[in-house]
């Protein structure tokens, strides 16, 4: 393979991309950001793992002569990545920041910078060599800058995944990270200039040139970019010509800053930052570049970093202690600094600590900075390996520690704004065509009058897989995706109050459950899309939501239901049937539909007594003004009776009970007969029994909320 | 002036003074002498040292060193790890003390003031004195 460099390069890229995807996905499954797995995949390909376990294979796959090719590709990847980071940087985050955000963001830079520089006093005689680049000043400034970075993209991803972006924590953290990003790159530009020229005079000249360049970018290139946007709007699409110009601008800007002496990455970032924001133009450019950058080029950068990382150099306990010290100082500066600043600004301590741990995420940005430091010769091999470990540890630690500091129940408490008493329905919508029927049915349960309930329409998008550079987390979540368009239009026609929620999800069932808890929904109303004769009718996402959701769940099988006018509730006495009665009562009160309760049971001595209990319950739920019709039938085959009767109704509301052949087969393979054969629309409901168990005694508010007729 | 403004100003002042102090103190510190790279070795024991290579490679991370003596493939390389200690900071001699992981090989050496000559002793099943000169000039030293 060595004889054919092109073949070798292709093989290298295949191995790198495949391993990066696999390890990245494993880490996603473990609840970690994908970037942690990708960073680790890079290290696995280097001398620390592959070179140690199979030195022959390592030498064959990554011979020294091939590394320059990988180096260029990885540099191109990082230039594109930084351009995308700049592109996604929302200037509103920098403009509209409050006093607290200024304080926290600046402290989160100053504290780790100072501690990083102070740590150099200890590390410098131990881990640095007497070379030109490694003067104490250059090393101290570089260590300070490297310690003070925050992985803005990873942070934005974590906030979105945990639904934290609309909380105080999320808003403060994302603003601070944006400020940190910009500040850190400016500081780094100065440090690079200083390291290259060694004397302050050289650095000041470079910094002055850089300042002139920044001004030129804002006052010359930015208006030009706006003209490009106009061209895009006029043509109505992103032409290849416009893309070519944008790419030329990005690469040209990178070349100018490289020439000035502040590194090409700064120019790429700056070009992205001056592009027009919040428009489809930028979104389309971003989408065009994203896949190649994230799937192909960034893994090469991770691999190239991994090939330069020699964890084996840390071969004495002393060096591992030094590594631990670096991790400790990094966390102390970033986590401690941000937390204390947030606390001083009046944010409660628990939330302050959550902000601190979010700001402590370093991720890919740290890797970018460390590679610059290594290229400049400012850090030694061992320090590079130590700092890579620090970046991995701080990034991987974020999610677990955040879960400890700020568990989901606290998030739910912060987001809960709904006044008690109003009935609320969460509708997860996967496909545009299912939204209208669901909102119609939900609207029929909300009641009328001032205490009318509300509907949340939830659309979980498949995540833009890497999302490595996304910053505008909030923007994406408030944007109304296509899947909810039909639903919203229908809701407006029906005068149903709907709020939309949309965010990327890698685990749809989990996110439905969490959102239901966060919004304190009374009912999750799901549609059904599988063919009804399919295996496990109530399986997959529906199954998991039904079994794990801590609120009531309904699955609606729509057979062309308009507004329900005749509703049948088969009743056998279980808690799920009781919920079916409650919901039918709501529908009756909201829409005026006639509700029939069908008590069906096999003939037995207790059947009559049970029928009376059911009749009493119906009397409680349905007011005297609009009582439900009550019928009692004794039959050996309750399911057959229900199916026979269902033809006279346009909606059947039924509990997930064994009597109806639903409960025992919920997780099984046999299709549920009622669901399959029912001629009318069917709402299958499952009562959250944990919630039912927590219901306070009659007369207290929660009970009232459970049983209160709609519209009261 | 609000409490937040006062805190902010204090923070910036502490940062400025702190960084100034750190850079001042740090200016007196010296990193480890640069010994990394390839060195041409001359053994003093004549024929007894024929199986030893005429080149050694030093990898360096600060004062932590790894020295590799590449012998013919059948014998495998000798790899020693150790530290560099400078007795008279920045000016005088620097001493290298290294050992192989199995403890069979021990090496001591001294780097002269010009940074170009290593003189040492390799203790193994047999003992050898040696001198080594840099093959490539080291990068410029820091200020």
Boltz contact constraints between the chains, C-beta under 6 A:
constraints:
  - contact:
      token1: [A, 99]
      token2: [B, 4]
      max_distance: 6.0
  - contact:
      token1: [A, 103]
      token2: [B, 8]
      max_distance: 6.0
  - contact:
      token1: [A, 110]
      token2: [B, 11]
      max_distance: 6.0
  - contact:
      token1: [A, 110]
      token2: [B, 15]
      max_distance: 6.0
  - contact:
      token1: [A, 114]
      token2: [B, 15]
      max_distance: 6.0
  - contact:
      token1: [A, 114]
      token2: [B, 18]
      max_distance: 6.0
  - contact:
      token1: [A, 117]
      token2: [B, 22]
      max_distance: 6.0
  - contact:
      token1: [A, 118]
      token2: [B, 22]
      max_distance: 6.0
  - contact:
      token1: [A, 121]
      token2: [B, 26]
      max_distance: 6.0
  - contact:
      token1: [A, 124]
      token2: [B, 29]
      max_distance: 6.0
  - contact:
      token1: [A, 124]
      token2: [B, 31]
      max_distance: 6.0
  - contact:
      token1: [A, 125]
      token2: [B, 29]
      max_distance: 6.0
  - contact:
      token1: [A, 126]
      token2: [B, 62]
      max_distance: 6.0
  - contact:
      token1: [A, 126]
      token2: [B, 63]
      max_distance: 6.0
  - contact:
      token1: [A, 127]
      token2: [B, 61]
      max_distance: 6.0
  - contact:
      token1: [A, 127]
      token2: [B, 62]
      max_distance: 6.0
  - contact:
      token1: [A, 128]
      token2: [B, 31]
      max_distance: 6.0
  - contact:
      token1: [A, 128]
      token2: [B, 62]
      max_distance: 6.0
  - contact:
      token1: [A, 129]
      token2: [B, 31]
      max_distance: 6.0
  - contact:
      token1: [A, 129]
      token2: [B, 32]
      max_distance: 6.0
  - contact:
      token1: [A, 129]
      token2: [B, 34]
      max_distance: 6.0
  - contact:
      token1: [A, 129]
      token2: [B, 60]
      max_distance: 6.0
  - contact:
      token1: [A, 130]
      token2: [B, 31]
      max_distance: 6.0
  - contact:
      token1: [A, 130]
      token2: [B, 33]
      max_distance: 6.0
  - contact:
      token1: [A, 130]
      token2: [B, 34]
      max_distance: 6.0
  - contact:
      token1: [A, 130]
      token2: [B, 141]
      max_distance: 6.0
  - contact:
      token1: [A, 130]
      token2: [B, 142]
      max_distance: 6.0
  - contact:
      token1: [A, 131]
      token2: [B, 34]
      max_distance: 6.0
  - contact:
      token1: [A, 131]
      token2: [B, 139]
      max_distance: 6.0
  - contact:
      token1: [A, 132]
      token2: [B, 139]
      max_distance: 6.0
  - contact:
      token1: [A, 132]
      token2: [B, 140]
      max_distance: 6.0
  - contact:
      token1: [A, 132]
      token2: [B, 142]
      max_distance: 6.0
  - contact:
      token1: [A, 134]
      token2: [B, 31]
      max_distance: 6.0
  - contact:
      token1: [A, 134]
      token2: [B, 142]
      max_distance: 6.0
  - contact:
      token1: [A, 135]
      token2: [B, 142]
      max_distance: 6.0
  - contact:
      token1: [A, 135]
      token2: [B, 143]
      max_distance: 6.0
  - contact:
      token1: [A, 136]
      token2: [B, 26]
      max_distance: 6.0
  - contact:
      token1: [A, 136]
      token2: [B, 29]
      max_distance: 6.0
  - contact:
      token1: [A, 137]
      token2: [B, 23]
      max_distance: 6.0
  - contact:
      token1: [A, 140]
      token2: [B, 26]
      max_distance: 6.0
  - contact:
      token1: [A, 313]
      token2: [B, 61]
      max_distance: 6.0
  - contact:
      token1: [A, 380]
      token2: [B, 61]
      max_distance: 6.0
  - contact:
      token1: [A, 380]
      token2: [B, 62]
      max_distance: 6.0
  - contact:
      token1: [A, 381]
      token2: [B, 61]
      max_distance: 6.0
  - contact:
      token1: [A, 382]
      token2: [B, 61]
      max_distance: 6.0
